[in-house]
Amino acid sequence: MPGRRAGQGHTMSDTPYLGQTTDVILGQEFLTWLWYRSETAPGSFRMPDGSPFGVHMEQRISVQGGEGESLETATVSGSMSPLREARMGLTTGKKVTRALLRFEREADSWQVSLRAEDFSLNSLKTPTVEKDGEGGDDDPDARLLEKIYLIETCLGFLDEVYRQFMEVRLSKRWAEEVRDLRGWMEHEA
């Protein structure tokens, strides 16, 4: 049969690749760390050129902990929600598995939902692209190109915060960062 390996009844998509567990753990640690950093040092994010940008966790976060039959998930959403249940989940060992992020630079704002499991992006919302003027003489591709630029800008923010996370995660400072993160969780819960 096509898609089956000799002697086994599994397709390639049925078999997890070796790094899958590592990816999930890194994704969960990343989103948990990003929540911590966005609240404790909101103005600390900068692009490689030095330009600052903000990162905020919006009012939709999922946390998950446990394994197998004892797997528990808490999803908190709602306008002006203090995310108390999700914070409480962090203190019991749960990790962030999905979050709605807001990036800000000057007057512009982007929103995107990110899954820790596979780093997939959903619902990317960019700043509004202005419509052409009255004359209609503007380049018809200008709005599309502007939208593409705004999407790439958001992906650049995401790449940069992940780079900063990995820089800390792979350094000797990680143990201190985890200690500070635990203190933040206990204080906020």
Secondary structure by P-SEA (a helix, b strand, c coil): ccccccccccccccccccaaaaaaaaaaaaaaaaaaaaccccccccccccbbbbbbbccbbbbbbbccccbbbbbbbcccccaaaaaaaaaacccccccbbbbbcccbbbbbbbbcccccccccccccccccccccccccaaaaaaaaaaaaaaaaaaaaaaaaaaaaaaccaaaaaaaaaaaaaaaac
